[in-house]
């Protein structure tokens, strides 16, 4: 479990460097990648729900990305993309397509459903956190201008 989290952090760092971010931001993205994958593994193994693990890992990274965006005066996307990289279900997409090509309908439907649920959990996590942060920012701006 720890080795997988370290590999996911390394992937996040190199993805961030590929996007030409600063080295400090790359290291932070690596930490976010480790955090997201570690939370996913913990929820998946102890609760038994893979989509919930994806959702919790995504929410944690999205919240941290929004906070870091304000503190470091950068867009949240800088941290969000690299931090979510370990959660992307690329293996699920591959196995779904392989089962489709091999005409294994049951396997294709099973892996396709799991992959769609993982993608939906990731999208929902980012959307919820982003929406909440935009509402809070709007509220704080209005409150500040009223004073």
Buried (B, 14 or more C-beta within 10 A) or exposed (E): EEEBBBBBBBBBBBBBBEBEBEEEBBBBBBBBBBBBBBBBBBBBEEEEBBBBBBBBBBBBBBBBBBEBBEEBEBEBEBBBBBBBBBBBBEEBBEBBBEBBEEEEEEBBEBBBEBBBBBBEBBEBBBEBBBEBBEEEEEEEEEEEEEE
